[in-house]
Amino acid sequence: MLDRAGRLADEPVVDAIFIVRRKPWHWPAVAIGTVIGFLIGFGATGQPGFFAFAGALVGFGLGMNIGTDFRFIARTPTRVLLLDSSRVIAKPTHLVAAVQPDAVVATPRIVSADLTIDGERHVMARHQMPRLERMLVA
């Protein structure tokens, strides 16, 4: 993954953290996916049983995926970069922007951390906070 990010950045990438950005219609997509999944599962059997709830779970997951952009924040020896990621193979696909380290603000939550990069809100795993701080200082 770092090799691919390095090719996109035209310099070695020394660290990268996976982050996600929710699209404005993320939660409506989740709700619609859940309802459609439930209805398909219910329609298969005519009863609100296993298939209906399994369908709802699948629809929920599809809504979560469709309503989310997958990204990386990466560190090179000279820059901090924001990279888009593939949904399928979770590898960087193209360089979005170079980011000023002081334009990155992380706020820890219970199990995640809110990450604001140049005014765009992202979410990352909370246990990556120390690593992000090292990336932004280096």
Backbone torsions as a table, in degrees:
resi	resn	phi	psi	omega
1	MET	NA	-41.3	179.6
2	LEU	-66.9	-31.5	177.4
3	ASP	-61.6	-47.3	-177.8
4	ARG	-64.9	-42.7	177.9
5	ALA	-63.1	-38.6	178.3
6	GLY	-63.9	-38.5	176.9
7	ARG	-65.2	-37.9	178.3
8	LEU	-69.0	-33.8	-176.4
9	ALA	-88.1	-12.0	-175.4
10	ASP	61.9	25.7	172.7
11	GLU	-162.7	160.9	-176.8
12	PRO	-62.1	139.7	173.7
13	VAL	-102.5	123.9	-174.9
14	VAL	-94.8	-20.3	178.1
15	ASP	-161.0	150.4	178.0
16	ALA	-150.5	141.5	179.5
17	ILE	-121.7	133.3	177.9
18	PHE	-75.5	130.1	177.8
19	ILE	-135.0	164.4	176.3
20	VAL	-130.5	152.5	176.4
21	ARG	-126.0	123.9	177.8
22	ARG	-80.7	133.1	175.8
23	LYS	-74.7	159.5	-177.9
24	PRO	-57.3	-28.6	-178.2
25	TRP	-101.0	22.8	-178.6
26	HIS	-57.1	-57.3	-175.2
27	TRP	-67.7	-37.6	172.8
28	PRO	-60.7	-37.2	177.4
29	ALA	-63.7	-39.3	178.2
30	VAL	-64.3	-46.1	-179.1
31	ALA	-63.0	-46.5	-179.5
32	ILE	-64.3	-42.8	178.0
33	GLY	-61.2	-39.9	179.1
34	THR	-64.3	-46.2	-179.4
35	VAL	-65.2	-46.5	-179.7
36	ILE	-63.3	-42.5	177.4
37	GLY	-60.5	-42.8	178.3
38	PHE	-62.3	-45.7	-178.4
39	LEU	-64.0	-38.7	177.4
40	ILE	-65.8	-45.2	178.1
41	GLY	-63.8	-39.3	178.2
42	PHE	-66.9	-40.3	179.9
43	GLY	-65.7	-27.5	-179.6
44	ALA	-70.2	-30.8	-175.5
45	THR	-120.3	-23.8	-176.4
46	GLY	80.4	8.0	179.3
47	GLN	-133.9	145.3	177.3
48	PRO	-80.3	69.2	-177.8
49	GLY	-115.8	-144.2	-175.1
50	PHE	-56.0	-49.4	-175.3
51	PHE	-64.9	-36.3	178.5
52	ALA	-65.3	-43.7	-178.6
53	PHE	-76.6	-31.6	173.6
54	ALA	-66.0	-41.0	176.3
55	GLY	-61.8	-40.5	177.9
56	ALA	-63.1	-40.2	179.7
57	LEU	-65.4	-43.4	178.1
58	VAL	-64.0	-45.2	178.0
59	GLY	-61.6	-38.3	176.2
60	PHE	-59.3	-48.0	-179.1
61	GLY	-63.3	-40.9	177.9
62	LEU	-65.0	-39.7	176.7
63	GLY	-63.2	-40.2	177.6
64	MET	-61.7	-42.9	-178.1
65	ASN	-68.4	-46.5	-177.2
66	ILE	-65.4	-34.4	-176.3
67	GLY	-88.3	14.0	-174.6
68	THR	-130.7	139.0	169.7
69	ASP	-100.6	136.3	179.4
70	PHE	-101.7	133.0	-175.0
71	ARG	-143.2	171.9	171.5
72	PHE	-130.1	145.5	164.9
73	ILE	-107.7	127.9	-171.4
74	ALA	-128.6	153.8	179.2
75	ARG	-117.4	127.3	170.4
76	THR	-108.2	174.4	177.4
77	PRO	-59.8	-23.7	-175.6
78	THR	-118.7	-15.6	-172.8
79	ARG	-142.9	163.0	167.2
80	VAL	-110.1	129.9	-173.6
81	LEU	-121.3	151.3	171.5
82	LEU	-111.2	123.8	-175.9
83	LEU	-123.3	137.7	171.6
84	ASP	-76.5	153.1	-178.4
85	SER	-123.6	153.3	173.9
86	SER	-72.1	143.3	175.5
87	ARG	-73.4	-28.1	-171.6
88	VAL	-88.9	-48.3	-173.7
89	ILE	-108.1	0.7	177.5
90	ALA	51.6	48.0	174.9
91	LYS	-127.8	150.9	-179.2
92	PRO	-59.3	138.9	180.0
93	THR	-112.1	-35.5	174.2
94	HIS	-160.0	158.2	-179.0
95	LEU	-79.8	124.4	178.7
96	VAL	-86.3	-52.0	-177.5
97	ALA	-168.9	156.1	166.5
98	ALA	-84.7	139.5	-173.7
99	VAL	-120.6	137.4	173.3
100	GLN	-73.9	131.0	-178.6
101	PRO	-55.4	-32.9	179.4
102	ASP	-76.1	-6.8	176.8
103	ALA	-90.2	2.7	179.8
104	VAL	-106.7	120.9	179.9
105	VAL	-123.7	123.7	180.0
106	ALA	-112.4	133.1	178.2
107	THR	-124.1	114.7	-178.9
108	PRO	-69.4	142.7	172.9
109	ARG	-118.0	-163.9	-176.5
110	ILE	-65.1	-58.2	180.0
111	VAL	-117.3	-8.1	-179.5
112	SER	-128.5	-178.6	174.9
113	ALA	-136.1	135.4	173.5
114	ASP	-82.2	134.2	-177.1
115	LEU	-126.5	118.6	177.9
116	THR	-105.8	121.2	-178.8
117	ILE	-121.4	111.5	-177.5
118	ASP	49.8	41.9	177.4
119	GLY	86.2	-9.6	177.3
120	GLU	-92.2	131.8	-178.0
121	ARG	-88.9	131.1	177.1
122	HIS	-128.0	170.9	176.7
123	VAL	-131.3	141.4	176.9
124	MET	-141.7	169.8	177.9
125	ALA	-69.4	135.4	-176.8
126	ARG	-63.8	-34.5	-177.4
127	HIS	-67.9	-7.1	177.3
128	GLN	-89.4	-0.7	-177.5
129	MET	-56.2	-49.7	179.5
130	PRO	-60.2	-38.5	178.4
131	ARG	-64.2	-42.8	178.0
132	LEU	-62.4	-42.5	179.1
133	GLU	-60.1	-40.8	177.7
134	ARG	-65.6	-38.1	178.8
135	MET	-63.8	-38.3	-175.4
136	LEU	-78.8	-21.9	-179.7
137	VAL	-88.5	-36.2	-172.9
138	ALA	-59.0	NA	NA
